Amino acid sequence: MALDSAKKNEIIAKYARGENDTGSPEVQIALLTARIKELTDHLQTNKKDHSSRLGLLKLVSKRKRFLKYLRKTDFAKFNSITKELEIRAK
């Protein structure tokens, strides 16, 4: 259930800090959110796909760790990205 390269490049271009930035927390959170949305749609139609459900839980926990790190280091960026991506955060 990987993202196609065009969509991935579009997300990277939108959230990157610089020209060659692909590893910043903002980019990684945005990419994980896109994959989570795709997997959620997949699991709504395929209710018995337990291996994909496990992968979804892993992605959500990974995104949660990135959000925790971003909140600790740059709170303003954390607020903007959670608003933009419509992520509920504590």
N, C-alpha and C positions, 0 to 999 in steps of 0.2 A: 504494500500500500504506500509506496513512495510517491513523493510529489514529482510531477513532470518538470523538466529542467527550465522550461519557459516560466512557469509559475514560481519556481524557486528563485530564479534570477530576478524576477519582478519584486518578490518580497525582500530579497537581499538589497536591491537597489533602493527600495523605499526606506528601510530601517538602518542601513549602514551608516556608520559615523564618517567614514572616508571612502576613497575610491576602491581600495582592495580589502575592505573590511567584511569578513564573513564570520568572524568568531566572537563578536561583541555580544554581551548578554541580550541586548535588544533584538538583534538578528536571530539569535537562537530561540528566544521566546516566541518570536513571530513565526518561525519555521515550525516549531513544535505545535503551536496553536493551529496552524493550517493542517498539520497531520492529524491532530486530535479531532478537528472538525470532520475530516474525511473518514476517519475510523468510526466516529460516532454515527455518521450517516450509514456507513456500511453495517454497523451492528444493529441499527434499527430495522434493517431488512433481513439480516441474517442473525437471528437471535441465539442460535446454538453454536456460534463460532467462538468457542471459549479461548482459543489461542490468540485470536485478535483482541479479545477482551483483556487478556493478560498484558498484551503489548500496549494497549491503551492505558492501562493502569500504570505501567512503567513510564510511558510518555508524560502522563499527568504528574507523576512524582518528580520526574526530571525537570519539568517546567516549574514546578513548585520550588525546587531548590534554586533555579535560576532567578525566580522572582524574589526569593528571600535574600539572595546575594545582592540583587539590584536595589532592593529596598534599603539594605544596609549601607550600600556605597553611594547611591545617587537617588534620593527620595523623589526629587522632581521628575526625573526620567521614569521612575517606577510609576508614578501617578499618571503620567502622560501615556505610557504604553498600555497600562491596564484600562484606561479609558478608551483608547483607540481600538484595542483588540476585544473590548467588552469582556474582560476577565474580572471575576469577583475575587477580591483579595481582602484578607483580614487587616 
